[in-house]
């Protein structure tokens, strides 16, 4: 999840994240949501990705297309938190 420097950049960030669909082979499913809450502690954008296993998640971290998206996102974000879990 990210807090943005400017909340008006949320749609741009969503487009950038969704551009990974079909471009990053190890990313099985992707969901991106833009916050609608007015709560003070709410973050602006959330990314939920599904991977086959831990190895696929590691591949995602080093994927060149993902890194390019990360460069765009890093310019828009103020703060990031990450949760990685296995089901």
Steps between C-alpha positions, in 0.01 A plus 500: 500500500614853432431850618551735210667837485188622317178299526401614152772265366306192616358417155845535339642264759217253447562499124873445554439208735238340276738524203681200651203273418615271222848655497641338815471124459532411869211730596192276483237750610503871575256730674552872558271711713477873565401603850153643556530538878541839662664345805824675597703175508380377157747441220426617145569198277520125564652231276408135550692250292475121492797276434532122461757470777784673685733455202256684273491787750881517489486505119252787519743707705769470231275523192610785270146609409410511870812705572395752233157534659676540834695795365177676406339421834797620703452848351136510611517346846565655834495184711462124443413200715523138388343176617603173334324184608438142389163328505 
